């Protein structure tokens, strides 16, 4: 069976600066794939380009269809979802409206049941459903951003740094929910600086450095790799500084 | 001054202010959703008013043909953008909304214009014609520039305004027109005399504001419009097309403009270029509302109307100057109160 998302030889440039160089990756159905790497490695750029926010040279296919000529909105309608690093919520609108708009392309009757599913996944959102999105805490905003993306019934959800700036207990919660998503049939492409947590739940992993994938394979193998352990997991050898 | 005169002036001011409020709300809406400062709002007013007046006088307005011409332009733009992935459904849909629809309206207009149609028919046709012009203008002039800066959009907006004003002269001539009252008759309450027309203005303004409030608060499309205004990228990631939001915003703005024109033209003689000044006063109100606040804009519009009424009584030569001078203290206050804001990047 062919992969759900397949990116072949992708280049993304800001003007003359190539932020992503010759990158290929695949995400299968019911799979969590993670891209780990340091700040500035090009992870966010790659996700934005897959979503259609930035122009990409190379080939991106989703569910067997070439995405080259499709806008962001078309990709959303096909079942590709992105929770961006800055969440991009509708801050002056309440939680429920944010979620309802996430299902803008979905039939009204199905949206009603989706919202219950999202509330079941994030009970906190249900408690705050009349509260303005801008007044939520960081963790709740992250949950709302994920909930809004799930309202669009994605087949593949791309998460950009979902744990950034959140308290450890909430991070654990979010990672637990990501594994629940896989169980419910949503594939996840996870970009994380918190490599340890990401590698623990992922099936496949890619390590990105300076715009290129330097390593890829099964997440468990990557986690066991000495070089990765040294650079990203904080297991340092003597004399080396901790990242 | 005696109380009667004061009451008269206030009444006059509120009638005008109600119309500025509608225009100001439309300006805020269009700016929030598309970042376009809609200078041609005034042309929607004159086009609506003069189309209505021409139809009521049994003449064929040129705006019907303009709508068809712009529709053909919009169709060509649609085809050009989709040239690499054309399919029958897209062509058919674009053809129906951009060519068939204005053609039908043009045929209806031709048919009715010959026989001095009743007022409701004139109103309906004028609204539909101007609404189509608004939506096609967005497609042709603003949608291709949607990703550019506010300044570029403003320049396009000025260009559209000048073009429409020139076409207005061509369509309606240099002479002013007046239209029949939407609601005739009058009654007096104390010293004040309320004409049917001024009651119509209040009623329609209030109804429209309530309708807009319901639209934005309760409907999915209204919420989508707000979402686009709050966070354009977020809206796109939710699958809301920026172009759809832009079309709805322009549709509302052109309908509001045309409706305002239809409400004014029985009270005041309008010329092909009168809309600009009327639109600018809505703009003053919108600026006082910071181009974001709907309630503040509505209140400011009433103030603008009342100030205008009083200044035209006391210093009629300076009435425009006085109204526009309202901007200076407001801008001063705003610039002192607000921190420096950089233009939003997209």
Boltz contact constraints between the chains, C-beta under 6 A:
constraints:
  - contact:
      token1: [A, 69]
      token2: [B, 85]
      max_distance: 6.0
  - contact:
      token1: [A, 72]
      token2: [B, 236]
      max_distance: 6.0
  - contact:
      token1: [A, 73]
      token2: [B, 236]
      max_distance: 6.0
  - contact:
      token1: [A, 73]
      token2: [B, 239]
      max_distance: 6.0
  - contact:
      token1: [A, 73]
      token2: [B, 241]
      max_distance: 6.0
  - contact:
      token1: [A, 76]
      token2: [B, 239]
      max_distance: 6.0
  - contact:
      token1: [A, 77]
      token2: [B, 239]
      max_distance: 6.0
  - contact:
      token1: [A, 82]
      token2: [B, 237]
      max_distance: 6.0
  - contact:
      token1: [A, 88]
      token2: [B, 231]
      max_distance: 6.0
  - contact:
      token1: [A, 88]
      token2: [B, 233]
      max_distance: 6.0
  - contact:
      token1: [A, 88]
      token2: [B, 234]
      max_distance: 6.0
  - contact:
      token1: [A, 90]
      token2: [B, 227]
      max_distance: 6.0
  - contact:
      token1: [A, 90]
      token2: [B, 230]
      max_distance: 6.0
  - contact:
      token1: [A, 90]
      token2: [B, 231]
      max_distance: 6.0
  - contact:
      token1: [A, 92]
      token2: [B, 230]
      max_distance: 6.0
  - contact:
      token1: [A, 97]
      token2: [B, 223]
      max_distance: 6.0
  - contact:
      token1: [A, 101]
      token2: [B, 223]
      max_distance: 6.0
  - contact:
      token1: [A, 101]
      token2: [B, 227]
      max_distance: 6.0
  - contact:
      token1: [A, 101]
      token2: [B, 238]
      max_distance: 6.0
  - contact:
      token1: [A, 102]
      token2: [B, 238]
      max_distance: 6.0
  - contact:
      token1: [A, 104]
      token2: [B, 238]
      max_distance: 6.0
  - contact:
      token1: [A, 104]
      token2: [B, 239]
      max_distance: 6.0
  - contact:
      token1: [A, 104]
      token2: [B, 240]
      max_distance: 6.0
  - contact:
      token1: [A, 105]
      token2: [B, 239]
      max_distance: 6.0
  - contact:
      token1: [A, 152]
      token2: [B, 239]
      max_distance: 6.0
